[in-house]
Amino acid sequence: MEHVTSEISDTELHGVSELLDLLHIDVETEAVDLRPGRDDALCSKNVLRKQRHWERQLAAKKSKRKEEKQRRKLSREQESGACTDHPQVTKRVMKAVARERLAEARSTGLKLCVDLSMTDCMSDKEISRLAGQLRRLYGSNKKATRPLHVYLTDLRKDSRLYKECIRMNDGFLNYMMEITEESCLDLFPPEAVVYLTPDAEEALETLDADKVYILGGLVDESIQKTLSLNRARELRVHTARLPIDEYMEKKDNVKNFHSKILAVNQVLDILLTFSETGSWTRALQKWFPLGKGYIVSSHDSPPLHAPS
């Protein structure tokens, strides 16, 4: 029994020894494979990958610093009125400048509301035209050196205009303006509101940072006169009109057509230019459509002032 036990023990020991030898050979083989070539290759790849990653980071930081420098330069030139064409300025920089100014306008800009409570009386064609005007209004405000803080009020999500704005205007819900179902009087006190309507008796002389200016969301095809004036009376707020009579005069035309009714985007353009230049003459001359049958007067007009 002792002899058998001894043989078994020797056999087991021999098997263990062979297993260790095999493991030793495998380890040595792997070490031989890795040590001369594969290890260096993997190390080189890791170094190269880290180097490329670092180079990309440096390039991104350099590009960001360059764009930031361009943005500041462009802002300074536009604010000083000495802006020239900058083909090297990227669209990304221009968009960043526009978004920065629109964001600032939300806290410091003049307030302008487009009252969209009267769209029920409009045809589908007029609704589509109004949706296009709102797109152009936002485009003009986005490009302005001193944009306004724009509100679209009484715009119900179940309304034809809301659906048409989403259909026609890419990114409408991302516009940097306030889009709300609330009325202007839900947002501002009546004494701060000035409703701009062509039927008002008093001419707008200046733009006051403490006031909120309201535009009626109507289109040129609407034949219902005094609709915006009646809306202002319903709200019991102050009214004013653009100083067209003070700075413009009728011109002869074949159709004998003269109109003071403007699209909401055209009114915004006039207000933006007046806010920047302090000149109603320049604002009206630049943006009042020639087809309306009016031209800027050649005689002197009473001085009206821009906001200080």
C-alpha positions as protocol buffer text, in pm:
chain_id: "A"
residue {
  index: 1
  type: MET
  ca { x: 0 y: 0 z: 0 }
}
residue {
  index: 2
  type: GLU
  ca { x: 281 y: 235 z: 73 }
}
residue {
  index: 3
  type: HIS
  ca { x: 444 y: 154 z: -267 }
}
residue {
  index: 4
  type: VAL
  ca { x: 121 y: 231 z: -458 }
}
residue {
  index: 5
  type: THR
  ca { x: 81 y: 555 z: -274 }
}
residue {
  index: 6
  type: SER
  ca { x: 431 y: 652 z: -360 }
}
residue {
  index: 7
  type: GLU
  ca { x: 373 y: 581 z: -731 }
}
residue {
  index: 8
  type: ILE
  ca { x: 60 y: 789 z: -737 }
}
residue {
  index: 9
  type: SER
  ca { x: 235 y: 1075 z: -570 }
}
residue {
  index: 10
  type: ASP
  ca { x: 518 y: 1059 z: -821 }
}
residue {
  index: 11
  type: THR
  ca { x: 266 y: 1058 z: -1109 }
}
residue {
  index: 12
  type: GLU
  ca { x: 82 y: 1358 z: -973 }
}
residue {
  index: 13
  type: LEU
  ca { x: 404 y: 1541 z: -920 }
}
residue {
  index: 14
  type: HIS
  ca { x: 513 y: 1466 z: -1274 }
}
residue {
  index: 15
  type: GLY
  ca { x: 180 y: 1600 z: -1411 }
}
residue {
  index: 16
  type: VAL
  ca { x: 207 y: 1916 z: -1212 }
}
residue {
  index: 17
  type: SER
  ca { x: 562 y: 1964 z: -1335 }
}
residue {
  index: 18
  type: GLU
  ca { x: 453 y: 1925 z: -1698 }
}
residue {
  index: 19
  type: LEU
  ca { x: 166 y: 2171 z: -1646 }
}
residue {
  index: 20
  type: LEU
  ca { x: 403 y: 2427 z: -1499 }
}
residue {
  index: 21
  type: ASP
  ca { x: 639 y: 2375 z: -1790 }
}
residue {
  index: 22
  type: LEU
  ca { x: 353 y: 2439 z: -2036 }
}
residue {
  index: 23
  type: LEU
  ca { x: 243 y: 2750 z: -1852 }
}
residue {
  index: 24
  type: HIS
  ca { x: 600 y: 2871 z: -1848 }
}
residue {
  index: 25
  type: ILE
  ca { x: 631 y: 2818 z: -2221 }
}
residue {
  index: 26
  type: ASP
  ca { x: 304 y: 3010 z: -2288 }
}
residue {
  index: 27
  type: VAL
  ca { x: 412 y: 3301 z: -2072 }
}
residue {
  index: 28
  type: GLU
  ca { x: 748 y: 3314 z: -2238 }
}
residue {
  index: 29
  type: THR
  ca { x: 585 y: 3294 z: -2582 }
}
residue {
  index: 30
  type: GLU
  ca { x: 350 y: 3584 z: -2506 }
}
residue {
  index: 31
  type: ALA
  ca { x: 636 y: 3783 z: -2359 }
}
residue {
  index: 32
  type: VAL
  ca { x: 843 y: 3720 z: -2670 }
}
residue {
  index: 33
  type: ASP
  ca { x: 553 y: 3832 z: -2895 }
}
residue {
  index: 34
  type: LEU
  ca { x: 489 y: 4151 z: -2704 }
}
residue {
  index: 35
  type: ARG
  ca { x: 833 y: 4257 z: -2605 }
}
residue {
  index: 36
  type: PRO
  ca { x: 1009 y: 4316 z: -2938 }
}
residue {
  index: 37
  type: GLY
  ca { x: 731 y: 4437 z: -3167 }
}
residue {
  index: 38
  type: ARG
  ca { x: 370 y: 4447 z: -3050 }
}
residue {
  index: 39
  type: ASP
  ca { x: 445 y: 4632 z: -2728 }
}
residue {
  index: 40
  type: ASP
  ca { x: 627 y: 4908 z: -2916 }
}
residue {
  index: 41
  type: ALA
  ca { x: 347 y: 4927 z: -3173 }
}
residue {
  index: 42
  type: LEU
  ca { x: 75 y: 4959 z: -2910 }
}
residue {
  index: 43
  type: CYS
  ca { x: 277 y: 5216 z: -2720 }
}
residue {
  index: 44
  type: SER
  ca { x: 335 y: 5417 z: -3038 }
}
residue {
  index: 45
  type: LYS
  ca { x: -35 y: 5406 z: -3128 }
}
residue {
  index: 46
  type: ASN
  ca { x: -134 y: 5528 z: -2783 }
}
residue {
  index: 47
  type: VAL
  ca { x: 117 y: 5811 z: -2801 }
}
residue {
  index: 48
  type: LEU
  ca { x: -1 y: 5911 z: -3147 }
}
residue {
  index: 49
  type: ARG
  ca { x: -367 y: 5896 z: -3043 }
}
residue {
  index: 50
  type: LYS
  ca { x: -301 y: 6115 z: -2738 }
}
residue {
  index: 51
  type: GLN
  ca { x: -97 y: 6355 z: -2950 }
}
residue {
  index: 52
  type: ARG
  ca { x: -371 y: 6389 z: -3212 }
}
residue {
  index: 53
  type: HIS
  ca { x: -631 y: 6440 z: -2939 }
}
residue {
  index: 54
  type: TRP
  ca { x: -415 y: 6712 z: -2784 }
}
residue {
  index: 55
  type: GLU
  ca { x: -361 y: 6877 z: -3124 }
}
residue {
  index: 56
  type: ARG
  ca { x: -737 y: 6878 z: -3188 }
}
residue {
  index: 57
  type: GLN
  ca { x: -797 y: 7040 z: -2851 }
}
residue {
  index: 58
  type: LEU
  ca { x: -537 y: 7307 z: -2923 }
}
residue {
  index: 59
  type: ALA
  ca { x: -686 y: 7372 z: -3268 }
}
residue {
  index: 60
  type: ALA
  ca { x: -1038 y: 7400 z: -3122 }
}
residue {
  index: 61
  type: LYS
  ca { x: -920 y: 7643 z: -2854 }
}
residue {
  index: 62
  type: LYS
  ca { x: -733 y: 7848 z: -3113 }
}
residue {
  index: 63
  type: SER
  ca { x: -1040 y: 7859 z: -3340 }
}
residue {
  index: 64
  type: LYS
  ca { x: -1263 y: 7956 z: -3047 }
}
residue {
  index: 65
  type: ARG
  ca { x: -1026 y: 8238 z: -2947 }
}
residue {
  index: 66
  type: LYS
  ca { x: -1017 y: 8361 z: -3307 }
}
residue {
  index: 67
  type: GLU
  ca { x: -1397 y: 8358 z: -3335 }
}
residue {
  index: 68
  type: GLU
  ca { x: -1432 y: 8536 z: -3002 }
}
residue {
  index: 69
  type: LYS
  ca { x: -1186 y: 8801 z: -3121 }
}
residue {
  index: 70
  type: GLN
  ca { x: -1381 y: 8842 z: -3446 }
}
residue {
  index: 71
  type: ARG
  ca { x: -1707 y: 8862 z: -3254 }
}
residue {
  index: 72
  type: ARG
  ca { x: -1580 y: 9139 z: -3025 }
}
residue {
  index: 73
  type: LYS
  ca { x: -1433 y: 9331 z: -3319 }
}
residue {
  index: 74
  type: LEU
  ca { x: -1756 y: 9301 z: -3517 }
}
residue {
  index: 75
  type: SER
  ca { x: -1964 y: 9415 z: -3221 }
}
residue {
  index: 76
  type: ARG
  ca { x: -1740 y: 9720 z: -3163 }
}
residue {
  index: 77
  type: GLU
  ca { x: -1754 y: 9821 z: -3528 }
}
residue {
  index: 78
  type: GLN
  ca { x: -2130 y: 9781 z: -3555 }
}
residue {
  index: 79
  type: GLU
  ca { x: -2188 y: 9979 z: -3238 }
}
residue {
  index: 80
  type: SER
  ca { x: -1958 y: 10259 z: -3359 }
}
residue {
  index: 81
  type: GLY
  ca { x: -2122 y: 10265 z: -3702 }
}
residue {
  index: 82
  type: ALA
  ca { x: -1793 y: 10188 z: -3877 }
}
residue {
  index: 83
  type: CYS
  ca { x: -1874 y: 9834 z: -3978 }
}
residue {
  index: 84
  type: THR
  ca { x: -1748 y: 9717 z: -4319 }
}
residue {
  index: 85
  type: ASP
  ca { x: -1784 y: 9388 z: -4497 }
}
residue {
  index: 86
  type: HIS
  ca { x: -1595 y: 9107 z: -4326 }
}
residue {
  index: 87
  type: PRO
  ca { x: -1566 y: 8808 z: -4563 }
}
residue {
  index: 88
  type: GLN
  ca { x: -1339 y: 8635 z: -4310 }
}
residue {
  index: 89
  type: VAL
  ca { x: -1601 y: 8648 z: -4035 }
}
residue {
  index: 90
  type: THR
  ca { x: -1771 y: 8310 z: -4018 }
}
residue {
  index: 91
  type: LYS
  ca { x: -2146 y: 8254 z: -4004 }
}
residue {
  index: 92
  type: ARG
  ca { x: -2090 y: 8093 z: -3668 }
}
residue {
  index: 93
  type: VAL
  ca { x: -1948 y: 8421 z: -3534 }
}
residue {
  index: 94
  type: MET
  ca { x: -2236 y: 8620 z: -3684 }
}
residue {
  index: 95
  type: LYS
  ca { x: -2491 y: 8387 z: -3525 }
}
residue {
  index: 96
  type: ALA
  ca { x: -2314 y: 8409 z: -3190 }
}
residue {
  index: 97
  type: VAL
  ca { x: -2320 y: 8791 z: -3205 }
}
residue {
  index: 98
  type: ALA
  ca { x: -2691 y: 8791 z: -3298 }
}
residue {
  index: 99
  type: ARG
  ca { x: -2786 y: 8551 z: -3019 }
}
residue {
  index: 100
  type: GLU
  ca { x: -2584 y: 8751 z: -2768 }
}
residue {
  index: 101
  type: ARG
  ca { x: -2762 y: 9073 z: -2863 }
}
residue {
  index: 102
  type: LEU
  ca { x: -3106 y: 8911 z: -2862 }
}
residue {
  index: 103
  type: ALA
  ca { x: -3032 y: 8773 z: -2516 }
}
residue {
  index: 104
  type: GLU
  ca { x: -2927 y: 9117 z: -2397 }
}
residue {
  index: 105
  type: ALA
  ca { x: -3239 y: 9274 z: -2549 }
}
residue {
  index: 106
  type: ARG
  ca { x: -3452 y: 9053 z: -2326 }
}
residue {
  index: 107
  type: SER
  ca { x: -3328 y: 9249 z: -2026 }
}
residue {
  index: 108
  type: THR
  ca { x: -3241 y: 9593 z: -2167 }
}
residue {
  index: 109
  type: GLY
  ca { x: -3413 y: 9630 z: -2505 }
}
residue {
  index: 110
  type: LEU
  ca { x: -3719 y: 9835 z: -2596 }
}
residue {
  index: 111
  type: LYS
  ca { x: -4031 y: 9620 z: -2567 }
}
residue {
  index: 112
  type: LEU
  ca { x: -4249 y: 9551 z: -2869 }
}
residue {
  index: 113
  type: CYS
  ca { x: -4560 y: 9329 z: -2869 }
}
residue {
  index: 114
  type: VAL
  ca { x: -4743 y: 9197 z: -3172 }
}
residue {
  index: 115
  type: ASP
  ca { x: -5108 y: 9162 z: -3068 }
}
residue {
  index: 116
  type: LEU
  ca { x: -5238 y: 8848 z: -3242 }
}
residue {
  index: 117
  type: SER
  ca { x: -5584 y: 8850 z: -3087 }
}
residue {
  index: 118
  type: MET
  ca { x: -5757 y: 8959 z: -3410 }
}
residue {
  index: 119
  type: THR
  ca { x: -5663 y: 8672 z: -3641 }
}
residue {
  index: 120
  type: ASP
  ca { x: -6007 y: 8511 z: -3628 }
}
residue {
  index: 121
  type: CYS
  ca { x: -6137 y: 8776 z: -3869 }
}
residue {
  index: 122
  type: MET
  ca { x: -5866 y: 8699 z: -4126 }
}
residue {
  index: 123
  type: SER
  ca { x: -5875 y: 8467 z: -4427 }
}
residue {
  index: 124
  type: ASP
  ca { x: -5638 y: 8172 z: -4467 }
}
residue {
  index: 125
  type: LYS
  ca { x: -5442 y: 8372 z: -4724 }
}
residue {
  index: 126
  type: GLU
  ca { x: -5404 y: 8662 z: -4481 }
}
residue {
  index: 127
  type: ILE
  ca { x: -5297 y: 8419 z: -4207 }
}
residue {
  index: 128
  type: SER
  ca { x: -5020 y: 8288 z: -4434 }
}
residue {
  index: 129
  type: ARG
  ca { x: -4906 y: 8640 z: -4516 }
}
residue {
  index: 130
  type: LEU
  ca { x: -4898 y: 8732 z: -4149 }
}
residue {
  index: 131
  type: ALA
  ca { x: -4688 y: 8421 z: -4072 }
}
residue {
  index: 132
  type: GLY
  ca { x: -4441 y: 8537 z: -4338 }
}
residue {
  index: 133
  type: GLN
  ca { x: -4432 y: 8887 z: -4190 }
}
residue {
  index: 134
  type: LEU
  ca { x: -4352 y: 8747 z: -3847 }
}
residue {
  index: 135
  type: ARG
  ca { x: -4062 y: 8553 z: -3997 }
}
residue {
  index: 136
  type: ARG
  ca { x: -3925 y: 8870 z: -4161 }
}
residue {
  index: 137
  type: LEU
  ca { x: -3983 y: 9065 z: -3840 }
}
residue {
  index: 138
  type: TYR
  ca { x: -3769 y: 8818 z: -3647 }
}
residue {
  index: 139
  type: GLY
  ca { x: -3504 y: 8821 z: -3921 }
}
residue {
  index: 140
  type: SER
  ca { x: -3476 y: 9200 z: -3910 }
}
residue {
  index: 141
  type: ASN
  ca { x: -3463 y: 9208 z: -3532 }
}
residue {
  index: 142
  type: LYS
  ca { x: -3195 y: 8936 z: -3526 }
}
residue {
  index: 143
  type: LYS
  ca { x: -2972 y: 9138 z: -3761 }
}
residue {
  index: 144
  type: ALA
  ca { x: -3013 y: 9468 z: -3573 }
}
residue {
  index: 145
  type: THR
  ca { x: -2731 y: 9625 z: -3376 }
}
residue {
  index: 146
  type: ARG
  ca { x: -2981 y: 9716 z: -3105 }
}
residue {
  index: 147
  type: PRO
  ca { x: -3263 y: 9460 z: -3132 }
}
residue {
  index: 148
  type: LEU
  ca { x: -3595 y: 9498 z: -2954 }
}
residue {
  index: 149
  type: HIS
  ca { x: -3742 y: 9261 z: -2698 }
}
residue {
  index: 150
  type: VAL
  ca { x: -4026 y: 9115 z: -2903 }
}
residue {
  index: 151
  type: TYR
  ca { x: -4340 y: 8946 z: -2771 }
}
residue {
  index: 152
  type: LEU
  ca { x: -4601 y: 8758 z: -2972 }
}
residue {
  index: 153
  type: THR
  ca { x: -4910 y: 8780 z: -2752 }
}
residue {
  index: 154
  type: ASP
  ca { x: -5250 y: 8609 z: -2776 }
}
residue {
  index: 155
  type: LEU
  ca { x: -5098 y: 8338 z: -2995 }
}
residue {
  index: 156
  type: ARG
  ca { x: -5301 y: 8028 z: -2909 }
}
residue {
  index: 157
  type: LYS
  ca { x: -5150 y: 7688 z: -2982 }
}
residue {
  index: 158
  type: ASP
  ca { x: -5476 y: 7572 z: -3139 }
}
residue {
  index: 159
  type: SER
  ca { x: -5500 y: 7874 z: -3372 }
}
residue {
  index: 160
  type: ARG
  ca { x: -5454 y: 7873 z: -3749 }
}
residue {
  index: 161
  type: LEU
  ca { x: -5171 y: 8126 z: -3722 }
}
residue {
  index: 162
  type: TYR
  ca { x: -4972 y: 7917 z: -3474 }
}
residue {
  index: 163
  type: LYS
  ca { x: -4995 y: 7611 z: -3698 }
}
residue {
  index: 164
  type: GLU
  ca { x: -4907 y: 7818 z: -4005 }
}
residue {
  index: 165
  type: CYS
  ca { x: -4604 y: 7971 z: -3833 }
}
residue {
  index: 166
  type: ILE
  ca { x: -4473 y: 7625 z: -3749 }
}
residue {
  index: 167
  type: ARG
  ca { x: -4541 y: 7504 z: -4104 }
}
residue {
  index: 168
  type: MET
  ca { x: -4384 y: 7802 z: -4282 }
}
residue {
  index: 169
  type: ASN
  ca { x: -4109 y: 7918 z: -4048 }
}
residue {
  index: 170
  type: ASP
  ca { x: -3821 y: 7680 z: -3976 }
}
residue {
  index: 171
  type: GLY
  ca { x: -3726 y: 7681 z: -3609 }
}
residue {
  index: 172
  type: PHE
  ca { x: -4021 y: 7901 z: -3513 }
}
residue {
  index: 173
  type: LEU
  ca { x: -4043 y: 7761 z: -3162 }
}
residue {
  index: 174
  type: ASN
  ca { x: -3673 y: 7838 z: -3112 }
}
residue {
  index: 175
  type: TYR
  ca { x: -3708 y: 8206 z: -3203 }
}
residue {
  index: 176
  type: MET
  ca { x: -3550 y: 8426 z: -2935 }
}
residue {
  index: 177
  type: MET
  ca { x: -3872 y: 8612 z: -2860 }
}
residue {
  index: 178
  type: GLU
  ca { x: -4156 y: 8563 z: -2614 }
}
residue {
  index: 179
  type: ILE
  ca { x: -4439 y: 8353 z: -2760 }
}
residue {
  index: 180
  type: THR
  ca { x: -4738 y: 8344 z: -2529 }
}
residue {
  index: 181
  type: GLU
  ca { x: -5113 y: 8290 z: -2520 }
}
residue {
  index: 182
  type: GLU
  ca { x: -5143 y: 8575 z: -2271 }
}
residue {
  index: 183
  type: SER
  ca { x: -5261 y: 8926 z: -2358 }
}
residue {
  index: 184
  type: CYS
  ca { x: -5028 y: 9226 z: -2345 }
}
residue {
  index: 185
  type: LEU
  ca { x: -5222 y: 9349 z: -2043 }
}
residue {
  index: 186
  type: ASP
  ca { x: -5155 y: 9019 z: -1867 }
}
residue {
  index: 187
  type: LEU
  ca { x: -4786 y: 9104 z: -1899 }
}
residue {
  index: 188
  type: PHE
  ca { x: -4774 y: 9483 z: -1861 }
}
residue {
  index: 189
  type: PRO
  ca { x: -4970 y: 9755 z: -1679 }
}
residue {
  index: 190
  type: PRO
  ca { x: -5208 y: 9958 z: -1900 }
}
residue {
  index: 191
  type: GLU
  ca { x: -5029 y: 10285 z: -1825 }
}
residue {
  index: 192
  type: ALA
  ca { x: -4707 y: 10148 z: -1980 }
}
residue {
  index: 193
  type: VAL
  ca { x: -4872 y: 10042 z: -2307 }
}
residue {
  index: 194
  type: VAL
  ca { x: -4873 y: 10246 z: -2631 }
}
residue {
  index: 195
  type: TYR
  ca { x: -5079 y: 10087 z: -2907 }
}
residue {
  index: 196
  type: LEU
  ca { x: -4947 y: 10185 z: -3253 }
}
residue {
  index: 197
  type: THR
  ca { x: -5229 y: 10223 z: -3502 }
}
residue {
  index: 198
  type: PRO
  ca { x: -5250 y: 10431 z: -3825 }
}
residue {
  index: 199
  type: ASP
  ca { x: -5588 y: 10564 z: -3708 }
}
residue {
  index: 200
  type: ALA
  ca { x: -5455 y: 10729 z: -3390 }
}
residue {
  index: 201
  type: GLU
  ca { x: -5465 y: 11109 z: -3363 }
}
residue {
  index: 202
  type: GLU
  ca { x: -5133 y: 11156 z: -3185 }
}
residue {
  index: 203
  type: ALA
  ca { x: -4802 y: 11108 z: -3367 }
}
residue {
  index: 204
  type: LEU
  ca { x: -4526 y: 10906 z: -3208 }
}
residue {
  index: 205
  type: GLU
  ca { x: -4246 y: 11147 z: -3120 }
}
residue {
  index: 206
  type: THR
  ca { x: -3994 y: 10928 z: -2944 }
}
residue {
  index: 207
  type: LEU
  ca { x: -3934 y: 10578 z: -2809 }
}
residue {
  index: 208
  type: ASP
  ca { x: -3943 y: 10546 z: -2434 }
}
residue {
  index: 209
  type: ALA
  ca { x: -3761 y: 10259 z: -2265 }
}
residue {
  index: 210
  type: ASP
  ca { x: -4030 y: 10256 z: -1995 }
}
residue {
  index: 211
  type: LYS
  ca { x: -4309 y: 10197 z: -2248 }
}
residue {
  index: 212
  type: VAL
  ca { x: -4432 y: 9886 z: -2426 }
}
residue {
  index: 213
  type: TYR
  ca { x: -4527 y: 9936 z: -2792 }
}
residue {
  index: 214
  type: ILE
  ca { x: -4803 y: 9723 z: -2940 }
}
residue {
  index: 215
  type: LEU
  ca { x: -4856 y: 9640 z: -3308 }
}
residue {
  index: 216
  type: GLY
  ca { x: -5183 y: 9496 z: -3429 }
}
residue {
  index: 217
  type: GLY
  ca { x: -5123 y: 9163 z: -3601 }
}
residue {
  index: 218
  type: LEU
  ca { x: -5310 y: 9238 z: -3923 }
}
residue {
  index: 219
  type: VAL
  ca { x: -5215 y: 9234 z: -4291 }
}
residue {
  index: 220
  type: ASP
  ca { x: -5253 y: 9482 z: -4575 }
}
residue {
  index: 221
  type: GLU
  ca { x: -5544 y: 9294 z: -4732 }
}
residue {
  index: 222
  type: SER
  ca { x: -5760 y: 9345 z: -4427 }
}
residue {
  index: 223
  type: ILE
  ca { x: -6031 y: 9593 z: -4524 }
}
residue {
  index: 224
  type: GLN
  ca { x: -6174 y: 9639 z: -4178 }
}
residue {
  index: 225
  type: LYS
  ca { x: -6075 y: 9996 z: -4096 }
}
residue {
  index: 226
  type: THR
  ca { x: -6004 y: 10113 z: -3740 }
}
residue {
  index: 227
  type: LEU
  ca { x: -5983 y: 9750 z: -3624 }
}
residue {
  index: 228
  type: SER
  ca { x: -5657 y: 9810 z: -3437 }
}
residue {
  index: 229
  type: LEU
  ca { x: -5788 y: 10139 z: -3297 }
}
residue {
  index: 230
  type: ASN
  ca { x: -6099 y: 9963 z: -3166 }
}
residue {
  index: 231
  type: ARG
  ca { x: -5879 y: 9698 z: -3008 }
}
residue {
  index: 232
  type: ALA
  ca { x: -5675 y: 9969 z: -2832 }
}
residue {
  index: 233
  type: ARG
  ca { x: -5996 y: 10129 z: -2705 }
}
residue {
  index: 234
  type: GLU
  ca { x: -6111 y: 9792 z: -2581 }
}
residue {
  index: 235
  type: LEU
  ca { x: -5787 y: 9761 z: -2384 }
}
residue {
  index: 236
  type: ARG
  ca { x: -5818 y: 10126 z: -2271 }
}
residue {
  index: 237
  type: VAL
  ca { x: -5456 y: 10208 z: -2350 }
}
residue {
  index: 238
  type: HIS
  ca { x: -5278 y: 10504 z: -2504 }
}
residue {
  index: 239
  type: THR
  ca { x: -5254 y: 10514 z: -2884 }
}
residue {
  index: 240
  type: ALA
  ca { x: -5009 y: 10668 z: -3129 }
}
residue {
  index: 241
  type: ARG
  ca { x: -4924 y: 10650 z: -3499 }
}
residue {
  index: 242
  type: LEU
  ca { x: -4602 y: 10670 z: -3695 }
}
residue {
  index: 243
  type: PRO
  ca { x: -4533 y: 11036 z: -3790 }
}
residue {
  index: 244
  type: ILE
  ca { x: -4607 y: 10982 z: -4156 }
}
residue {
  index: 245
  type: ASP
  ca { x: -4810 y: 11303 z: -4196 }
}
residue {
  index: 246
  type: GLU
  ca { x: -4532 y: 11503 z: -4030 }
}
residue {
  index: 247
  type: TYR
  ca { x: -4248 y: 11369 z: -4245 }
}
residue {
  index: 248
  type: MET
  ca { x: -4407 y: 11246 z: -4568 }
}
residue {
  index: 249
  type: GLU
  ca { x: -4637 y: 11374 z: -4839 }
}
residue {
  index: 250
  type: LYS
  ca { x: -4852 y: 11213 z: -5103 }
}
residue {
  index: 251
  type: LYS
  ca { x: -4704 y: 11166 z: -5447 }
}
residue {
  index: 252
  type: ASP
  ca { x: -4903 y: 11155 z: -5771 }
}
residue {
  index: 253
  type: ASN
  ca { x: -4949 y: 10812 z: -5922 }
}
residue {
  index: 254
  type: VAL
  ca { x: -5157 y: 10657 z: -6197 }
}
residue {
  index: 255
  type: LYS
  ca { x: -5379 y: 10462 z: -5960 }
}
residue {
  index: 256
  type: ASN
  ca { x: -5416 y: 10757 z: -5719 }
}
residue {
  index: 257
  type: PHE
  ca { x: -5338 y: 10509 z: -5442 }
}
residue {
  index: 258
  type: HIS
  ca { x: -5220 y: 10619 z: -5098 }
}
residue {
  index: 259
  type: SER
  ca { x: -5202 y: 10401 z: -4788 }
}
residue {
  index: 260
  type: LYS
  ca { x: -5047 y: 10432 z: -4443 }
}
residue {
  index: 261
  type: ILE
  ca { x: -5110 y: 10069 z: -4351 }
}
residue {
  index: 262
  type: LEU
  ca { x: -4783 y: 9879 z: -4306 }
}
residue {
  index: 263
  type: ALA
  ca { x: -4690 y: 9520 z: -4238 }
}
residue {
  index: 264
  type: VAL
  ca { x: -4570 y: 9445 z: -3886 }
}
residue {
  index: 265
  type: ASN
  ca { x: -4216 y: 9376 z: -4010 }
}
residue {
  index: 266
  type: GLN
  ca { x: -4208 y: 9712 z: -4193 }
}
residue {
  index: 267
  type: VAL
  ca { x: -4308 y: 9895 z: -3875 }
}
residue {
  index: 268
  type: LEU
  ca { x: -4037 y: 9711 z: -3684 }
}
residue {
  index: 269
  type: ASP
  ca { x: -3775 y: 9811 z: -3943 }
}
residue {
  index: 270
  type: ILE
  ca { x: -3878 y: 10177 z: -3910 }
}
residue {
  index: 271
  type: LEU
  ca { x: -3863 y: 10163 z: -3530 }
}
residue {
  index: 272
  type: LEU
  ca { x: -3523 y: 9990 z: -3534 }
}
residue {
  index: 273
  type: THR
  ca { x: -3372 y: 10250 z: -3767 }
}
residue {
  index: 274
  type: PHE
  ca { x: -3517 y: 10539 z: -3569 }
}
residue {
  index: 275
  type: SER
  ca { x: -3386 y: 10386 z: -3247 }
}
residue {
  index: 276
  type: GLU
  ca { x: -3036 y: 10361 z: -3397 }
}
residue {
  index: 277
  type: THR
  ca { x: -3023 y: 10693 z: -3586 }
}
residue {
  index: 278
  type: GLY
  ca { x: -3265 y: 10925 z: -3404 }
}
residue {
  index: 279
  type: SER
  ca { x: -3405 y: 11032 z: -3743 }
}
residue {
  index: 280
  type: TRP
  ca { x: -3762 y: 10969 z: -3853 }
}
residue {
  index: 281
  type: THR
  ca { x: -3670 y: 11103 z: -4197 }
}
residue {
  index: 282
  type: ARG
  ca { x: -3402 y: 10839 z: -4246 }
}
residue {
  index: 283
  type: ALA
  ca { x: -3617 y: 10564 z: -4100 }
}
residue {
  index: 284
  type: LEU
  ca { x: -3920 y: 10642 z: -4318 }
}
residue {
  index: 285
  type: GLN
  ca { x: -3713 y: 10706 z: -4628 }
}
residue {
  index: 286
  type: LYS
  ca { x: -3539 y: 10372 z: -4592 }
}
residue {
  index: 287
  type: TRP
  ca { x: -3833 y: 10149 z: -4503 }
}
residue {
  index: 288
  type: PHE
  ca { x: -4163 y: 10309 z: -4609 }
}
residue {
  index: 289
  type: PRO
  ca { x: -4266 y: 10123 z: -4930 }
}
residue {
  index: 290
  type: LEU
  ca { x: -4274 y: 10340 z: -5242 }
}
residue {
  index: 291
  type: GLY
  ca { x: -4586 y: 10159 z: -5361 }
}
residue {
  index: 292
  type: LYS
  ca { x: -4786 y: 10311 z: -5075 }
}
residue {
  index: 293
  type: GLY
  ca { x: -4794 y: 10644 z: -5257 }
}
residue {
  index: 294
  type: TYR
  ca { x: -4591 y: 10857 z: -5011 }
}
residue {
  index: 295
  type: ILE
  ca { x: -4246 y: 11016 z: -5027 }
}
residue {
  index: 296
  type: VAL
  ca { x: -4043 y: 11196 z: -4762 }
}
residue {
  index: 297
  type: SER
  ca { x: -4128 y: 11567 z: -4757 }
}
residue {
  index: 298
  type: SER
  ca { x: -3878 y: 11810 z: -4906 }
}
residue {
  index: 299
  type: HIS
  ca { x: -3975 y: 12085 z: -4659 }
}
residue {
  index: 300
  type: ASP
  ca { x: -3854 y: 12100 z: -4302 }
}
residue {
  index: 301
  type: SER
  ca { x: -4043 y: 11888 z: -4051 }
}
residue {
  index: 302
  type: PRO
  ca { x: -4085 y: 11947 z: -3678 }
}
residue {
  index: 303
  type: PRO
  ca { x: -3806 y: 11785 z: -3477 }
}
residue {
  index: 304
  type: LEU
  ca { x: -3898 y: 11455 z: -3315 }
}
residue {
  index: 305
  type: HIS
  ca { x: -3644 y: 11290 z: -3090 }
}
residue {
  index: 306
  type: ALA
  ca { x: -3504 y: 10944 z: -3043 }
}
residue {
  index: 307
  type: PRO
  ca { x: -3460 y: 10795 z: -2697 }
}
residue {
  index: 308
  type: SER
  ca { x: -3164 y: 10925 z: -2501 }
}
